[in-house]
Amino acid sequence: MSASSPCISICEVENGRCIGCGRSETEIAEWRDYPEEKRLAIMDRLDEEAANGGWIDAGAFAQAASATGDAAPASTPAKVQSNRPGTTNA
């Protein structure tokens, strides 16, 4: 069995957390050393954070969009999909 990971290959850290998967810099650095049980617990926490609107301030998406010229209203938080197979966030 392969190790579980929430990585979605958007690897950029802002405010100490990856904007792709939501893990902290420490969690990313130590991920390979964590037992599967701890990885799954972290992934459950990330799913819960995503279900509650995520950890990134909605304004961060507006700033990123304005830097690239894309239109993204600051008042509309981005929907965050679950990284766990077989789960979705409504």
N, CA and C of each residue as an Amber inpcrd file, in Angstrom:
protein
   270
   0.8430000  -1.1700000   0.0000000   0.0000000   0.0000000   0.0000000
   0.8920000   1.2390000   0.0000000   0.5480000   2.2170000  -0.8060000
   1.3240000   3.4490000  -0.8440000   0.8790000   4.3780000   0.2810000
   1.7870000   5.2600000   0.6600000   1.4950000   6.2100000   1.7290000
   0.4600000   7.2260000   1.2670000  -0.4740000   7.5350000   2.1400000
  -1.4910000   8.5330000   1.8400000  -0.8640000   9.9190000   1.8350000
  -1.3750000  10.7690000   0.9570000  -0.8900000  12.1380000   0.8910000
  -1.9870000  13.0490000   0.3490000  -2.1150000  14.2460000   0.9270000
  -3.0860000  15.2060000   0.4220000  -2.5210000  16.0720000  -0.7060000
  -1.2750000  15.8300000  -1.1070000  -0.6070000  16.6700000  -2.1080000
  -1.3810000  16.6770000  -3.4250000  -1.5870000  17.8820000  -3.9720000
  -2.2530000  18.0180000  -5.2680000  -1.3280000  18.7130000  -6.2690000
  -0.0390000  18.6910000  -5.9770000   1.0060000  19.2370000  -6.8530000
   0.8840000  20.7410000  -7.1010000   0.3380000  21.4530000  -6.1400000
   0.3660000  22.9160000  -6.1380000   1.1690000  23.2650000  -4.8880000
   2.4700000  23.2440000  -5.0300000   3.3720000  23.3330000  -3.8840000
   3.9280000  24.7410000  -3.7280000   3.1900000  25.5560000  -3.0010000
   3.6120000  26.9220000  -2.7220000   3.1800000  27.2450000  -1.3000000
   4.1060000  27.7320000  -0.5030000   3.8240000  27.9980000   0.9090000
   3.5650000  29.4810000   1.1220000   2.4670000  29.7640000   1.8180000
   2.1270000  31.1150000   2.2550000   1.7370000  31.0360000   3.7200000
   2.2830000  31.9350000   4.5090000   1.9860000  31.9720000   5.9440000
   2.2140000  30.6240000   6.6150000   3.2480000  29.9150000   6.1780000
   3.6200000  28.6610000   6.8170000   2.8330000  27.4360000   6.3910000
   1.9220000  27.6030000   5.4160000   1.1100000  26.4630000   4.9720000
   1.0830000  26.3960000   3.4590000   1.0190000  25.1820000   2.9340000
   0.9510000  24.9750000   1.4870000  -0.4270000  25.4030000   0.9880000
  -0.4610000  26.2170000  -0.0610000  -1.7530000  26.6650000  -0.5820000
  -2.4400000  25.5600000  -1.3740000  -1.7320000  24.5020000  -1.7230000
  -2.3320000  23.3850000  -2.4510000  -3.0160000  22.3980000  -1.5270000
  -2.2770000  21.8800000  -0.5610000  -2.8230000  20.8170000   0.2950000
  -3.1970000  21.2960000   1.6900000  -2.6470000  22.4150000   2.1320000
  -2.9780000  22.9550000   3.4440000  -2.0800000  22.4980000   4.5730000
  -1.1380000  21.5930000   4.2820000  -0.2450000  21.1330000   5.3450000
   0.7300000  22.2410000   5.7540000   1.1690000  22.1670000   7.0080000
   2.1800000  23.1040000   7.4890000   3.5350000  22.7010000   6.9070000
   4.4770000  23.6300000   6.9640000   5.8250000  23.3270000   6.4780000
   6.4230000  22.1430000   7.2380000   6.1710000  22.0740000   8.5290000
   6.6770000  20.9600000   9.3390000   6.0360000  19.6480000   8.9020000
   4.7270000  19.6610000   8.6830000   4.0430000  18.4370000   8.2450000
   4.5870000  17.9570000   6.9030000   4.8470000  18.8760000   6.0030000
   5.3970000  18.4990000   4.6930000   6.7820000  17.8930000   4.8600000
   7.6370000  18.5480000   5.6380000   9.0150000  18.0900000   5.8170000
   9.0870000  16.7280000   6.5040000   8.1730000  16.4620000   7.4280000
   8.2240000  15.2330000   8.2110000   7.2640000  14.1470000   7.7200000
   6.5310000  14.4270000   6.6460000   5.4690000  13.5350000   6.1730000
   5.9410000  12.0920000   6.0070000   7.0890000  11.8970000   5.3940000
   7.5910000  10.5450000   5.1260000   7.8380000   9.7640000   6.4130000
   8.1330000  10.4640000   7.5080000   8.4240000   9.8090000   8.7760000
   7.1750000   9.5150000   9.6030000   6.0570000  10.1110000   9.2470000
   4.8230000   9.9060000  10.0080000   4.2530000   8.5160000   9.7380000
   3.7140000   7.8780000  10.7780000   2.9890000   6.6270000  10.5400000
   1.6790000   6.9310000   9.7950000   1.1610000   5.9510000   9.0970000
  -0.0560000   6.1380000   8.3060000  -1.1990000   6.7040000   9.1490000
  -1.3210000   6.2730000  10.3900000  -2.3920000   6.7570000  11.2680000
  -2.3140000   8.2740000  11.4520000  -1.1020000   8.8070000  11.6300000
  -0.9390000  10.2560000  11.8010000  -1.2370000  10.9870000  10.4950000
  -0.8160000  10.4110000   9.3550000  -1.1120000  11.0280000   8.0590000
  -2.6300000  11.1470000   7.8600000  -3.3340000  10.0590000   8.1580000
  -4.7920000  10.0720000   7.9810000  -5.4610000  11.0730000   8.9180000
  -4.9370000  11.2120000  10.1410000  -5.4880000  12.1910000  11.0870000
  -5.2880000  13.6130000  10.5550000  -4.1240000  13.8890000   9.9950000
  -3.8600000  15.2110000   9.4230000  -4.7810000  15.4480000   8.2370000
  -4.9550000  14.4360000   7.3960000  -5.8350000  14.5770000   6.2360000
  -7.2840000  14.7980000   6.6730000  -7.7050000  14.1470000   7.7580000
  -9.0470000  14.3960000   8.3000000  -9.1720000  15.8500000   8.7550000
  -8.1340000  16.3700000   9.4210000  -8.1440000  17.7760000   9.8560000
  -8.2270000  18.7190000   8.6640000  -7.4670000  18.4240000   7.6130000
  -7.5020000  19.2530000   6.4100000  -8.8830000  19.2280000   5.7660000
  -9.5150000  18.0480000   5.7280000 -10.8740000  17.9380000   5.1880000
 -11.8560000  18.7690000   6.0120000 -11.7160000  18.7240000   7.3420000
 -12.6000000  19.4960000   8.2230000 -12.4010000  20.9970000   7.9960000
 -11.1470000  21.4150000   7.8770000 -10.8680000  22.8290000   7.6050000
 -11.4780000  23.2430000   6.2650000 -11.3500000  22.3950000   5.2610000
 -11.9130000  22.7040000   3.9390000 -13.4360000  22.8120000   4.0190000
 -14.0590000  21.9210000   4.7670000 -15.5150000  21.9460000   4.9060000
 -15.9880000  23.2090000   5.6110000 -15.1110000  23.7850000   6.4230000
 -15.4490000  25.0050000   7.1620000 -14.9280000  26.2610000   6.4790000
 -14.6180000  26.1670000   5.2040000 -14.1940000  27.3420000   4.4530000
 -12.7090000  27.4230000   4.1880000 -11.9370000  26.4930000   4.7150000
 -10.5000000  26.4890000   4.4690000  -9.7600000  27.3970000   5.4210000
  -8.4570000  27.3390000   5.3560000  -7.6310000  28.1330000   6.2510000
  -7.1210000  29.4010000   5.5930000  -7.2010000  29.4820000   4.2610000
  -6.7030000  30.6620000   3.5530000  -7.7740000  31.7380000   3.5360000
  -7.3810000  32.9590000   3.8570000  -8.2780000  34.1050000   3.8110000
  -8.7890000  34.3010000   2.3860000 -10.0840000  34.5180000   2.2140000
 -10.6640000  34.7020000   0.8810000  -9.9850000  35.8330000   0.1250000
  -9.4890000  36.8430000   0.8180000  -8.7960000  37.9460000   0.1830000
  -7.5210000  37.5110000  -0.5240000  -6.9270000  36.4040000  -0.0800000
  -5.7050000  35.9090000  -0.7130000  -5.9860000  35.4870000  -2.1430000
  -7.1890000  34.9440000  -2.3840000  -7.5400000  34.5320000  -3.7410000
  -7.7190000  35.7540000  -4.6430000  -8.2970000  36.8090000  -4.1100000
  -8.4880000  38.0270000  -4.8950000  -7.1390000  38.6460000  -5.2460000
  -6.2070000  38.6410000  -4.2940000  -4.8750000  39.1850000  -4.5530000
  -4.1620000  38.3800000  -5.6310000  -4.2490000  37.0610000  -5.5660000
  -3.5980000  36.2150000  -6.5630000  -4.2230000  36.4320000  -7.9340000
  -5.5420000  36.5770000  -7.9710000  -6.2330000  36.7800000  -9.2420000
  -5.8680000  38.1280000  -9.8460000  -5.7770000  39.1680000  -9.0280000
  -5.4460000  40.4790000  -9.5720000  -4.0040000  40.5130000 -10.0780000
  -3.1360000  39.7340000  -9.4680000  -1.7380000  39.6770000  -9.9070000
  -1.6150000  38.9990000 -11.2710000  -2.5350000  38.0550000 -11.5580000
  -2.4800000  37.3330000 -12.8310000  -3.4510000  37.9100000 -13.8560000
  -4.2970000  38.8570000 -13.4270000  -5.2640000  39.4570000 -14.3440000
  -6.5720000  38.6940000 -14.4310000  -6.7240000  37.6090000 -13.6370000
  -7.9710000  36.8480000 -13.6310000  -8.9960000  37.5660000 -12.7670000
 -10.2450000  37.3750000 -13.0700000 -11.3070000  37.9760000 -12.2700000
 -11.7260000  36.9930000 -11.1890000 -11.6140000  37.3980000  -9.9450000
 -12.0640000  36.5830000  -8.8180000 -12.5530000  37.5290000  -7.7350000
 -13.8570000  37.5600000  -7.4980000 -14.3760000  38.4730000  -6.4910000
 -13.8970000  38.1010000  -5.0920000 -13.4410000  39.1000000  -4.3410000
 -12.9210000  38.8600000  -2.9950000 -14.0000000  38.3760000  -2.0480000
 -15.2530000  38.6710000  -2.3290000 -16.3250000  38.2720000  -1.4330000
 -16.7460000  36.8240000  -1.6130000 -16.2490000  36.1530000  -2.6190000
 -16.6280000  34.7720000  -2.8750000 -15.4640000  33.8500000  -2.5480000
 -15.5380000  33.1230000  -1.4120000 -14.4450000  32.2150000  -1.0910000
 -14.4170000  31.0590000  -2.0740000 -13.2340000  30.5790000  -2.3590000
 -13.0820000  29.4680000  -3.2900000 -13.5610000  28.1860000  -2.6330000
 -14.2220000  27.3290000  -3.4200000 -14.6100000  26.0210000  -2.9220000
 -13.3660000  25.1610000  -2.8680000 -13.2340000  24.4190000  -1.8050000
 -12.0850000  23.5590000  -1.6330000 -12.5570000  22.1170000  -1.6690000
 -12.0110000  21.3430000  -2.5690000 -12.3720000  19.9400000  -2.6760000
 -11.5880000  19.1330000  -1.6590000 -12.1720000  18.0650000  -1.2210000
 -11.4840000  17.1510000  -0.3310000 -10.3660000  16.4590000  -1.0940000
  -9.2890000  16.1800000  -0.4180000  -8.1700000  15.4700000  -1.0150000
  -8.2540000  13.9770000  -0.7770000  -9.2440000  13.5420000  -0.0360000
  -9.3810000  12.1280000   0.2960000 -10.2030000  11.4310000  -0.7740000
  -9.7410000  10.3010000  -1.2800000 -10.5120000   9.5590000  -2.2680000
 -11.8850000   9.1900000  -1.7290000 -12.8980000   9.3370000  -2.5600000
 -14.2550000   8.9340000  -2.1770000 -14.9960000   9.9280000  -1.3200000
 -14.4060000  11.1090000  -1.0500000 -15.1180000  12.1130000  -0.2460000
 -15.2550000  13.3920000  -1.0460000 -16.3380000  14.0950000  -0.7910000
 -16.5380000  15.3920000  -1.4320000 -17.0930000  16.3440000  -0.3970000
 -16.9070000  17.6170000  -0.6490000 -17.4730000  18.6530000   0.2150000
 -18.5580000  19.3660000  -0.5630000 -19.7310000  19.4510000   0.0210000
 -20.8550000  20.1020000  -0.6560000 -20.8050000  21.5880000  -0.4790000
